[in-house]
Amino acid sequence: MAEATGRRGTRGQSDDRRSGDRRSNDHLFDRELDHLPTEVRWREWMNRVEATIFAASEPVTREVLARIVGKSCSIDLLIDDIREELRGRPYDLVAVAGGFRHLTRPAYADAIRSAFGSAFGTAAGGGGRAVDLTQSDVLVLMYIAFFQPITRAELSSFFGKEISRDLIGHLRGANLIASGARSPTPGAPYTYVTTKEFLLEFGLETLRDLPDFEALEDAGLLSKEKLLAGDIMPGFSGPGENNADADE
């Protein structure tokens, strides 16, 4: 027992030393750059922010960017200045999925697809991954985004026709939706919600950036009457599907 305790104690001391090293290195990093002239300091902060976003594989949040600039620095003003410098470039710095990310401009999506195939040039402006979505997929995904958490049975009831497990499985496989809490309705079916990947795929910073539902409905894009009449993308049902909502 004493030996085990000793090993744990040694391991704990090692962890403490590593934490101390990180704190020491963090302390040595100069965020404020008070020794630099104002314009040079601002330029260095801009470079730090752009380099960090460029190097990241995921959108970088304001909280992360605040670690590399001075306390008095406005992240939003820095981002505005970086965007201004990128105005004539084929890529931009965009707010997406709660952070900032470099994305190619939509105007170059065709060129990127021609160079690399359909796996590039996404709806988010060339974010590097694309999901093969049918119009039915997009419509169902849109309704999940607006009305989440929502069950497959509720989706089927809304559209007036069966939403197949294959369609839901395709959206889940693309990581655009995930299982939410179980519904309090009989059988406690799973609900579905959109994911961070959904925001990335469609270039949205948050769900508040979704198109106005009433405007889409007024435009006839989300007409329940047309759906019930089978005028909008018929054929949601897969062969032999029933309306059970026992999705796992």
C-alpha positions as CSV (number, residue, x, y, z in Angstrom):
1,M,0.0,0.0,0.0
2,A,2.8,2.3,0.9
3,E,4.5,1.6,-2.5
4,A,1.2,2.4,-4.3
5,T,0.8,5.6,-2.4
6,G,4.3,6.5,-3.2
7,R,3.7,6.0,-6.9
8,R,0.6,8.1,-6.8
9,G,2.5,10.8,-4.9
10,T,5.3,10.8,-7.5
11,R,2.8,11.0,-10.3
12,G,1.0,13.8,-8.6
13,Q,4.3,15.7,-8.2
14,S,5.0,15.2,-11.9
15,D,1.6,16.5,-12.9
16,D,2.1,19.5,-10.6
17,R,5.5,20.2,-12.2
18,R,3.9,20.1,-15.7
19,S,1.1,22.4,-14.6
20,G,3.7,24.7,-13.1
21,D,5.7,24.7,-16.4
22,R,2.6,25.6,-18.3
23,R,1.8,28.5,-15.9
24,S,5.4,29.6,-16.2
25,N,5.4,29.6,-20.0
26,D,2.0,31.4,-20.0
27,H,3.4,34.0,-17.7
28,L,6.4,34.6,-20.0
29,F,4.1,35.1,-23.1
30,D,3.8,38.8,-23.6
31,R,0.1,39.6,-24.5
32,E,0.2,43.3,-23.8
33,L,3.2,44.3,-25.9
34,D,3.4,47.6,-24.1
35,H,7.0,48.2,-25.4
36,L,5.8,48.5,-29.0
37,P,4.3,51.6,-30.7
38,T,0.5,51.5,-30.9
39,E,0.4,50.7,-34.7
40,V,3.0,48.0,-34.4
41,R,1.3,46.4,-31.4
42,W,-2.0,46.3,-33.3
43,R,-0.4,44.7,-36.3
44,E,1.2,42.0,-34.1
45,W,-2.2,41.3,-32.5
46,M,-3.8,41.0,-35.9
47,N,-1.0,38.6,-37.1
48,R,-1.4,36.5,-34.0
49,V,-5.2,36.2,-34.4
50,E,-5.0,35.4,-38.1
51,A,-2.2,32.8,-37.6
52,T,-4.2,31.1,-34.8
53,I,-7.3,30.9,-36.8
54,F,-5.4,29.7,-39.9
55,A,-3.7,26.9,-37.8
56,A,-6.9,25.7,-36.1
57,S,-8.9,22.8,-37.5
58,E,-12.1,24.1,-35.8
59,P,-13.6,27.6,-35.4
60,V,-11.7,29.6,-32.8
61,T,-13.7,31.3,-30.2
62,R,-13.3,34.8,-28.8
63,E,-12.2,33.3,-25.5
64,V,-9.3,31.5,-27.1
65,L,-8.2,34.6,-29.1
66,A,-8.3,36.7,-25.9
67,R,-5.4,34.5,-24.6
68,I,-3.0,36.0,-27.2
69,V,-3.8,39.7,-27.2
70,G,-3.8,42.4,-24.6
71,K,-6.7,42.9,-22.2
72,S,-7.6,46.2,-23.8
73,C,-7.7,44.8,-27.3
74,S,-11.1,44.5,-29.1
75,I,-11.3,41.1,-30.8
76,D,-14.2,42.4,-33.0
77,L,-12.1,45.4,-34.2
78,L,-9.2,43.1,-35.0
79,I,-11.4,40.8,-37.0
80,D,-12.8,43.8,-38.9
81,D,-9.3,45.0,-39.8
82,I,-8.3,41.5,-40.9
83,R,-11.4,41.2,-43.0
84,E,-10.8,44.5,-44.6
85,E,-7.3,43.3,-45.7
86,L,-8.8,40.1,-47.1
87,R,-11.4,42.0,-49.1
88,G,-9.7,41.3,-52.5
89,R,-8.6,37.8,-51.6
90,P,-10.4,34.5,-52.6
91,Y,-11.0,33.6,-48.9
92,D,-12.4,35.4,-45.9
93,L,-12.6,35.3,-42.1
94,V,-16.1,34.3,-41.2
95,A,-18.0,33.9,-37.9
96,V,-19.3,30.3,-37.9
97,A,-20.3,27.8,-35.2
98,G,-19.5,30.1,-32.3
99,G,-16.1,31.0,-33.5
100,F,-14.0,32.3,-36.4
101,R,-12.7,30.4,-39.4
102,H,-11.0,31.0,-42.7
103,L,-13.3,29.9,-45.6
104,T,-12.9,30.3,-49.3
105,R,-15.4,32.6,-51.0
106,P,-18.5,31.0,-52.6
107,A,-17.5,32.5,-56.0
108,Y,-14.6,30.0,-56.1
109,A,-16.6,26.9,-55.2
110,D,-16.8,25.7,-58.8
111,A,-13.0,26.1,-59.3
112,I,-12.3,24.2,-56.1
113,R,-14.7,21.4,-57.1
114,S,-13.1,21.2,-60.5
115,A,-9.7,20.9,-58.9
116,F,-10.5,18.4,-56.1
117,G,-13.9,17.0,-56.9
118,S,-17.3,17.3,-55.1
119,A,-15.7,16.8,-51.7
120,F,-14.8,20.5,-51.7
121,G,-16.6,23.8,-52.1
122,T,-19.3,23.4,-49.5
123,A,-22.4,25.4,-48.9
124,A,-20.4,27.3,-46.3
125,G,-18.2,28.6,-49.0
126,G,-15.6,25.9,-49.5
127,G,-15.0,24.8,-45.9
128,G,-13.2,21.7,-46.9
129,R,-16.0,19.1,-46.5
130,A,-19.2,18.5,-48.3
131,V,-22.2,16.3,-47.5
132,D,-24.1,14.8,-50.4
133,L,-27.6,16.0,-49.5
134,T,-30.8,15.6,-51.6
135,Q,-33.5,18.2,-51.6
136,S,-35.5,16.0,-49.2
137,D,-32.5,15.8,-46.9
138,V,-32.2,19.6,-46.8
139,L,-35.9,20.1,-46.2
140,V,-36.0,17.7,-43.3
141,L,-32.8,19.1,-41.9
142,M,-34.3,22.6,-42.1
143,Y,-37.4,21.5,-40.1
144,I,-35.2,19.8,-37.5
145,A,-33.2,23.0,-37.2
146,F,-36.3,25.1,-36.7
147,F,-38.3,22.8,-34.4
148,Q,-35.7,20.9,-32.5
149,P,-35.9,18.8,-30.4
150,I,-38.2,16.8,-32.6
151,T,-39.0,13.1,-33.1
152,R,-39.2,11.3,-36.4
153,A,-42.9,10.7,-35.9
154,E,-43.4,14.4,-35.4
155,L,-41.5,15.1,-38.6
156,S,-43.6,12.5,-40.4
157,S,-46.8,14.0,-39.1
158,F,-45.7,17.5,-40.1
159,F,-44.8,16.5,-43.7
160,G,-47.9,14.3,-44.0
161,K,-45.8,11.3,-45.2
162,E,-43.2,9.0,-43.7
163,I,-39.7,10.2,-43.0
164,S,-37.6,7.1,-43.5
165,R,-35.0,5.8,-41.0
166,D,-32.6,5.8,-44.0
167,L,-33.0,9.6,-44.4
168,I,-32.5,10.2,-40.6
169,G,-29.6,7.8,-40.7
170,H,-28.0,9.7,-43.6
171,L,-28.2,13.0,-41.7
172,R,-26.8,11.4,-38.5
173,G,-24.0,9.7,-40.5
174,A,-23.0,13.1,-41.9
175,N,-23.0,14.4,-38.3
176,L,-25.5,17.1,-39.1
177,I,-28.0,15.9,-36.5
178,A,-27.7,14.0,-33.3
179,S,-30.0,12.3,-30.8
180,G,-31.5,14.6,-28.2
181,A,-33.4,13.8,-25.1
182,R,-36.1,11.2,-25.3
183,S,-39.6,12.6,-25.9
184,P,-42.0,12.4,-22.9
185,T,-44.6,10.9,-25.3
186,P,-45.6,7.2,-25.2
187,G,-42.6,4.9,-26.0
188,A,-40.2,7.7,-25.2
189,P,-38.7,8.0,-28.7
190,Y,-35.5,9.8,-29.3
191,T,-35.7,13.4,-30.5
192,Y,-33.2,14.9,-33.0
193,V,-31.2,18.1,-32.8
194,T,-28.7,19.8,-35.1
195,T,-25.0,19.8,-34.4
196,K,-22.0,22.1,-34.6
197,E,-21.2,20.4,-38.0
198,F,-24.6,21.6,-39.2
199,L,-23.6,25.2,-38.4
200,L,-20.3,24.7,-40.2
201,E,-21.8,23.1,-43.2
202,F,-24.2,26.0,-43.8
203,G,-22.0,28.8,-42.6
204,L,-24.0,29.8,-39.6
205,E,-22.6,31.3,-36.4
206,T,-25.6,30.2,-34.3
207,L,-29.1,28.9,-34.9
208,R,-30.3,32.5,-34.6
209,D,-28.8,33.0,-38.1
210,L,-31.3,30.6,-39.7
211,P,-33.4,32.2,-42.4
212,D,-36.6,33.7,-41.2
213,F,-39.2,30.9,-41.1
214,E,-42.2,33.2,-42.0
215,A,-40.3,34.6,-45.0
216,L,-39.6,31.1,-46.3
217,E,-43.2,30.1,-45.7
218,D,-44.4,33.2,-47.5
219,A,-42.1,32.3,-50.4
220,G,-43.7,28.9,-50.6
221,L,-40.5,27.0,-49.7
222,L,-42.0,25.6,-46.5
223,S,-45.6,25.1,-47.4
224,K,-47.3,22.3,-45.5
225,E,-50.2,22.3,-48.0
226,K,-47.8,21.6,-50.9
227,L,-46.1,18.9,-48.8
228,L,-49.4,17.2,-48.1
229,A,-50.4,17.4,-51.8
230,G,-47.0,15.8,-52.7
231,D,-46.0,18.8,-54.7
232,I,-42.7,19.3,-52.9
233,M,-40.1,16.5,-53.1
234,P,-42.3,13.4,-52.8
235,G,-40.9,10.0,-51.8
236,F,-39.7,10.5,-48.3
237,S,-40.7,7.0,-47.4
238,G,-38.3,4.1,-47.8
239,P,-39.6,0.7,-49.0
240,G,-41.6,-1.1,-46.3
241,E,-41.3,1.7,-43.8
242,N,-43.9,2.0,-41.1
243,N,-44.5,4.9,-38.8
244,A,-42.9,3.4,-35.7
245,D,-40.5,5.8,-34.1
246,A,-38.1,3.4,-32.3
247,D,-35.0,5.0,-33.7
248,E,-31.8,4.2,-31.8
